[in-house]
Amino acid sequence: MAESVELLAAKGIYLDTIRVKAFPFSKAVDEFAAAHEHVFVVEQNRDGQLRTLLMNENGISPAKLIPILHYDGTPITANFITSSIANQITLMNLNRKAG
């Protein structure tokens, strides 16, 4: 993820990040989501469990949580994350600053 943040910054896309390490979520997770219009949820899980937990347990709108899912059995790569986020930003017509 850190490498992806650097690659995206080189493309003029700047992100704030938070790493979710445990459930139940800390207050910082709610504060982060509240402070951002869009939140990319990067996970290696076909079912998108982290995103689902964020919606169900913290009441975060599904429209705010943009899934970046990788579940083909191989390790997630910086290139996958970078291209997925860049593509989502293009599709959503977001400016070059996203959260």
CORNORUR-V466084 format. One record per run of one state. SS is the DSSP state (2 for helix, 1 for strand, 0 for the rest). FROM is the first residue (numbers start at 1). TO is the last residue. If there is no record, write none. Layout:
BEGIN
SS_FROM_TO + SS_FROM_TO
END
This chain:
BEGIN
0_1_1 + 2_2_10 + 0_11_13 + 1_14_14 + 0_15_26 + 2_27_34 + 0_35_38 + 1_39_43 + 0_44_48 + 2_49_58 + 0_59_64 + 1_65_69 + 0_70_77 + 2_78_91 + 0_92_96 + 1_97_97 + 0_98_99
END
